[in-house]
Amino acid sequence: MKTQNLFVQMLLTFAITLVTAAIVTLLWNLLIEKAGAAIDWKTSFLFAIVMGIALPVVKKQNG
């Protein structure tokens, strides 16, 4: 059951991080770069994958 809980936490963290990173890259392109309404999906997915794995694992190790 602990493995299933870890997997659910990974998916939840991935989803939240993906949405957040997509919004941040959209706002960055609109406000700072003046490149128009473009989302950098490559960076968003990469960041979400890394955080989706790392954060739940570290949380599980710390107790």
DOGUMAR-483204 format. One record per atom (N, C-alpha, C): residue number from 0; atom name; x, y, z; residue in one letter. Coordinates in steps of 0.05 Angstrom, whole numbers, plus 5000, padded with zeros to 4 digits. Layout:
% residues N
+------+------+------+------+------+------+
: resi : name :   c1 :   c2 :   c3 : resn :
+------+------+------+------+------+------+
:  NUM :   CA :    X :    Y :    Z :    A :
...
+------+------+------+------+------+------+
END
This chain:
% residues 63
+------+------+------+------+------+------+
: resi : name :   c1 :   c2 :   c3 : resn :
+------+------+------+------+------+------+
:    0 :    N : 5016 : 4976 : 5000 :    M :
:    0 :   CA : 5000 : 5000 : 5000 :    M :
:    0 :    C : 5017 : 5025 : 5000 :    M :
:    1 :    N : 5041 : 5023 : 5011 :    K :
:    1 :   CA : 5059 : 5047 : 5012 :    K :
:    1 :    C : 5068 : 5054 : 4984 :    K :
:    2 :    N : 5073 : 5034 : 4968 :    T :
:    2 :   CA : 5082 : 5040 : 4940 :    T :
:    2 :    C : 5060 : 5054 : 4924 :    T :
:    3 :    N : 5036 : 5045 : 4928 :    Q :
:    3 :   CA : 5013 : 5058 : 4914 :    Q :
:    3 :    C : 5010 : 5087 : 4923 :    Q :
:    4 :    N : 5013 : 5092 : 4949 :    N :
:    4 :   CA : 5012 : 5119 : 4960 :    N :
:    4 :    C : 5034 : 5137 : 4948 :    N :
:    5 :    N : 5058 : 5126 : 4946 :    L :
:    5 :   CA : 5080 : 5141 : 4934 :    L :
:    5 :    C : 5075 : 5147 : 4905 :    L :
:    6 :    N : 5064 : 5128 : 4890 :    F :
:    6 :   CA : 5057 : 5133 : 4862 :    F :
:    6 :    C : 5036 : 5155 : 4859 :    F :
:    7 :    N : 5016 : 5155 : 4876 :    V :
:    7 :   CA : 4995 : 5175 : 4875 :    V :
:    7 :    C : 5007 : 5203 : 4882 :    V :
:    8 :    N : 5025 : 5204 : 4901 :    Q :
:    8 :   CA : 5038 : 5229 : 4908 :    Q :
:    8 :    C : 5055 : 5239 : 4885 :    Q :
:    9 :    N : 5069 : 5220 : 4871 :    M :
:    9 :   CA : 5085 : 5228 : 4847 :    M :
:    9 :    C : 5067 : 5240 : 4825 :    M :
:   10 :    N : 5045 : 5227 : 4820 :    L :
:   10 :   CA : 5027 : 5237 : 4799 :    L :
:   10 :    C : 5015 : 5264 : 4806 :    L :
:   11 :    N : 5007 : 5267 : 4831 :    L :
:   11 :   CA : 4996 : 5293 : 4841 :    L :
:   11 :    C : 5017 : 5315 : 4839 :    L :
:   12 :    N : 5041 : 5309 : 4848 :    T :
:   12 :   CA : 5063 : 5329 : 4847 :    T :
:   12 :    C : 5069 : 5336 : 4818 :    T :
:   13 :    N : 5070 : 5316 : 4800 :    F :
:   13 :   CA : 5075 : 5321 : 4772 :    F :
:   13 :    C : 5054 : 5339 : 4760 :    F :
:   14 :    N : 5028 : 5334 : 4765 :    A :
:   14 :   CA : 5007 : 5350 : 4754 :    A :
:   14 :    C : 5008 : 5379 : 4764 :    A :
:   15 :    N : 5012 : 5382 : 4789 :    I :
:   15 :   CA : 5013 : 5410 : 4800 :    I :
:   15 :    C : 5037 : 5425 : 4789 :    I :
:   16 :    N : 5060 : 5411 : 4788 :    T :
:   16 :   CA : 5084 : 5424 : 4778 :    T :
:   16 :    C : 5081 : 5431 : 4748 :    T :
:   17 :    N : 5069 : 5413 : 4733 :    L :
:   17 :   CA : 5066 : 5418 : 4704 :    L :
:   17 :    C : 5048 : 5443 : 4699 :    L :
:   18 :    N : 5026 : 5445 : 4713 :    V :
:   18 :   CA : 5008 : 5468 : 4710 :    V :
:   18 :    C : 5023 : 5494 : 4719 :    V :
:   19 :    N : 5037 : 5492 : 4741 :    T :
:   19 :   CA : 5051 : 5516 : 4751 :    T :
:   19 :    C : 5073 : 5525 : 4732 :    T :
:   20 :    N : 5089 : 5506 : 4722 :    A :
:   20 :   CA : 5110 : 5513 : 4704 :    A :
:   20 :    C : 5099 : 5523 : 4677 :    A :
:   21 :    N : 5077 : 5512 : 4668 :    A :
:   21 :   CA : 5065 : 5522 : 4643 :    A :
:   21 :    C : 5055 : 5551 : 4647 :    A :
:   22 :    N : 5043 : 5557 : 4669 :    I :
:   22 :   CA : 5034 : 5584 : 4674 :    I :
:   22 :    C : 5057 : 5604 : 4677 :    I :
:   23 :    N : 5078 : 5595 : 4691 :    V :
:   23 :   CA : 5102 : 5612 : 4694 :    V :
:   23 :    C : 5115 : 5618 : 4667 :    V :
:   24 :    N : 5118 : 5597 : 4650 :    T :
:   24 :   CA : 5131 : 5602 : 4624 :    T :
:   24 :    C : 5113 : 5619 : 4606 :    T :
:   25 :    N : 5087 : 5616 : 4608 :    L :
:   25 :   CA : 5069 : 5633 : 4593 :    L :
:   25 :    C : 5072 : 5662 : 4601 :    L :
:   26 :    N : 5071 : 5667 : 4627 :    L :
:   26 :   CA : 5073 : 5695 : 4637 :    L :
:   26 :    C : 5101 : 5706 : 4631 :    L :
:   27 :    N : 5122 : 5690 : 4632 :    W :
:   27 :   CA : 5149 : 5699 : 4626 :    W :
:   27 :    C : 5150 : 5708 : 4597 :    W :
:   28 :    N : 5138 : 5692 : 4579 :    N :
:   28 :   CA : 5139 : 5699 : 4551 :    N :
:   28 :    C : 5121 : 5724 : 4545 :    N :
:   29 :    N : 5100 : 5727 : 4559 :    L :
:   29 :   CA : 5082 : 5750 : 4555 :    L :
:   29 :    C : 5094 : 5776 : 4566 :    L :
:   30 :    N : 5104 : 5774 : 4590 :    L :
:   30 :   CA : 5112 : 5799 : 4604 :    L :
:   30 :    C : 5142 : 5806 : 4601 :    L :
:   31 :    N : 5159 : 5787 : 4601 :    I :
:   31 :   CA : 5188 : 5793 : 4601 :    I :
:   31 :    C : 5200 : 5791 : 4573 :    I :
:   32 :    N : 5195 : 5769 : 4559 :    E :
:   32 :   CA : 5207 : 5765 : 4533 :    E :
:   32 :    C : 5191 : 5779 : 4510 :    E :
:   33 :    N : 5166 : 5785 : 4516 :    K :
:   33 :   CA : 5149 : 5797 : 4495 :    K :
:   33 :    C : 5147 : 5780 : 4470 :    K :
:   34 :    N : 5147 : 5753 : 4474 :    A :
:   34 :   CA : 5147 : 5734 : 4452 :    A :
:   34 :    C : 5119 : 5725 : 4445 :    A :
:   35 :    N : 5099 : 5736 : 4458 :    G :
:   35 :   CA : 5072 : 5727 : 4453 :    G :
:   35 :    C : 5063 : 5705 : 4472 :    G :
:   36 :    N : 5039 : 5695 : 4468 :    A :
:   36 :   CA : 5028 : 5674 : 4486 :    A :
:   36 :    C : 5039 : 5647 : 4478 :    A :
:   37 :    N : 5063 : 5641 : 4487 :    A :
:   37 :   CA : 5075 : 5615 : 4481 :    A :
:   37 :    C : 5083 : 5602 : 4507 :    A :
:   38 :    N : 5076 : 5576 : 4509 :    I :
:   38 :   CA : 5084 : 5560 : 4533 :    I :
:   38 :    C : 5107 : 5543 : 4525 :    I :
:   39 :    N : 5128 : 5542 : 4541 :    D :
:   39 :   CA : 5151 : 5525 : 4536 :    D :
:   39 :    C : 5146 : 5498 : 4548 :    D :
:   40 :    N : 5134 : 5480 : 4531 :    W :
:   40 :   CA : 5125 : 5454 : 4541 :    W :
:   40 :    C : 5149 : 5436 : 4548 :    W :
:   41 :    N : 5171 : 5439 : 4534 :    K :
:   41 :   CA : 5194 : 5422 : 4539 :    K :
:   41 :    C : 5205 : 5427 : 4568 :    K :
:   42 :    N : 5208 : 5452 : 4574 :    T :
:   42 :   CA : 5217 : 5459 : 4601 :    T :
:   42 :    C : 5197 : 5452 : 4622 :    T :
:   43 :    N : 5171 : 5456 : 4617 :    S :
:   43 :   CA : 5150 : 5450 : 4636 :    S :
:   43 :    C : 5149 : 5420 : 4642 :    S :
:   44 :    N : 5151 : 5403 : 4622 :    F :
:   44 :   CA : 5150 : 5374 : 4626 :    F :
:   44 :    C : 5175 : 5364 : 4640 :    F :
:   45 :    N : 5198 : 5374 : 4632 :    L :
:   45 :   CA : 5223 : 5366 : 4645 :    L :
:   45 :    C : 5223 : 5373 : 4675 :    L :
:   46 :    N : 5215 : 5398 : 4681 :    F :
:   46 :   CA : 5214 : 5406 : 4709 :    F :
:   46 :    C : 5193 : 5390 : 4725 :    F :
:   47 :    N : 5170 : 5385 : 4713 :    A :
:   47 :   CA : 5150 : 5369 : 4726 :    A :
:   47 :    C : 5158 : 5340 : 4731 :    A :
:   48 :    N : 5172 : 5328 : 4712 :    I :
:   48 :   CA : 5182 : 5301 : 4716 :    I :
:   48 :    C : 5202 : 5300 : 4739 :    I :
:   49 :    N : 5221 : 5318 : 4739 :    V :
:   49 :   CA : 5242 : 5318 : 4760 :    V :
:   49 :    C : 5229 : 5323 : 4787 :    V :
:   50 :    N : 5212 : 5343 : 4790 :    M :
:   50 :   CA : 5200 : 5349 : 4816 :    M :
:   50 :    C : 5179 : 5327 : 4824 :    M :
:   51 :    N : 5166 : 5316 : 4804 :    G :
:   51 :   CA : 5146 : 5295 : 4810 :    G :
:   51 :    C : 5159 : 5270 : 4821 :    G :
:   52 :    N : 5184 : 5265 : 4815 :    I :
:   52 :   CA : 5198 : 5242 : 4826 :    I :
:   52 :    C : 5213 : 5250 : 4852 :    I :
:   53 :    N : 5227 : 5272 : 4851 :    A :
:   53 :   CA : 5244 : 5279 : 4874 :    A :
:   53 :    C : 5229 : 5287 : 4899 :    A :
:   54 :    N : 5209 : 5303 : 4898 :    L :
:   54 :   CA : 5195 : 5313 : 4922 :    L :
:   54 :    C : 5182 : 5291 : 4938 :    L :
:   55 :    N : 5166 : 5273 : 4926 :    P :
:   55 :   CA : 5154 : 5251 : 4942 :    P :
:   55 :    C : 5174 : 5232 : 4954 :    P :
:   56 :    N : 5196 : 5227 : 4939 :    V :
:   56 :   CA : 5216 : 5208 : 4949 :    V :
:   56 :    C : 5230 : 5221 : 4974 :    V :
:   57 :    N : 5237 : 5246 : 4972 :    V :
:   57 :   CA : 5250 : 5259 : 4995 :    V :
:   57 :    C : 5231 : 5261 : 5018 :    V :
:   58 :    N : 5206 : 5267 : 5013 :    K :
:   58 :   CA : 5186 : 5268 : 5034 :    K :
:   58 :    C : 5183 : 5241 : 5048 :    K :
:   59 :    N : 5183 : 5219 : 5032 :    K :
:   59 :   CA : 5181 : 5192 : 5044 :    K :
:   59 :    C : 5205 : 5185 : 5060 :    K :
:   60 :    N : 5229 : 5193 : 5052 :    Q :
:   60 :   CA : 5253 : 5187 : 5067 :    Q :
:   60 :    C : 5255 : 5202 : 5093 :    Q :
:   61 :    N : 5244 : 5226 : 5093 :    N :
:   61 :   CA : 5245 : 5242 : 5118 :    N :
:   61 :    C : 5224 : 5235 : 5138 :    N :
:   62 :    N : 5206 : 5218 : 5130 :    G :
:   62 :   CA : 5187 : 5208 : 5150 :    G :
:   62 :    C : 5160 : 5215 : 5144 :    G :
+------+------+------+------+------+------+
END
